[in-house]
Amino acid sequence: MSAEIREHSYAVVARDLPGEGLRAGDVGVVVHIHRRPGESEPVGYMLETFTVDGEGLDTVSVPADAVRAATSNDMAHARPVAAE
C-alpha cells in the first residue's frame, strides 16, 4: 500500500497527464481530496501547481492513481512551462 496523501502535503505526478498540462515527476500541493460519499479511499486529488519561485500556475483535479505522496527521497526538478 502506498503512503497516504494528506491535504496541504506535496504529491508527485506519477504519469503524464497532457490534458492537465502535467508530466510525470511534476510536484503539486494537495488542496482537496475527492472521496465518494461514505467511502474513505480517495478517488482523486485537487493539486495546486507552482513555479519554482512560488507563483501559482494552476489548480487541477487528478485521479488518485495518477499521483503519489512525495518522500524525503524525491528530488525537485525544474522544467519550463508555457507562458499564458
C-alpha positions, 0 to 999 in steps of 0.5 A: 500500500502506498503512503497516504496523501494528506491535504496541504502535503506535496504529491508527485505526478506519477504519469503524464497527464497532457490534458492537465498540462502535467508530466510525470515527476511534476510536484503539486500541493494537495488542496482537496481530496475527492472521496465518494460519499461514505467511502474513505479511499480517495478517488482523486486529488485537487493539486495546486501547481507552482513555479519554482519561485512560488507563483501559482500556475494552476489548480487541477483535479487528478485521479488518485492513481495518477499521483503519489505522496512525495518522500524525503527521497524525491528530488525537485526538478525544474522544467519550463512551462508555457507562458499564458 
